[in-house]
Amino acid sequence: MKIFGTAALLAGAVLLSACGGSSSHATCKDEASTKAYFEKFTTDMIANAGKMDPAKAGEMQADMGKMMEGVKEGDYGALCVKLDDIKKKYGI
């Protein structure tokens, strides 16, 4: 599915653009922990793919495309907070 490719590309872009730290998320403190968090999200998203309505999948893809808006470079925690919001919104 197109959304899985988007998630993988987004995770890569996020990690390449980030080069600092944040204290706003319990798990995401540095590049390694943020990468692991995004990889787990991708795994969870794939596991739930059959349960998601295609229209909702499109909405989620659009939300993920906007995830970096307003996030300061290197703020790993803020990225993971936004990812948590997406996970909650779409039940992942």
Secondary structure, DSSP 4 states (H G I P E B T S, - for coil): -HHHHHHHHHHHHHHHH--S--SSSSS--SHHHHHHHHHHHHHHHHHTGGGS-HHHHHHHHHHHHTTTTTPPTT-HHHHHHHHHHHHHHHT-
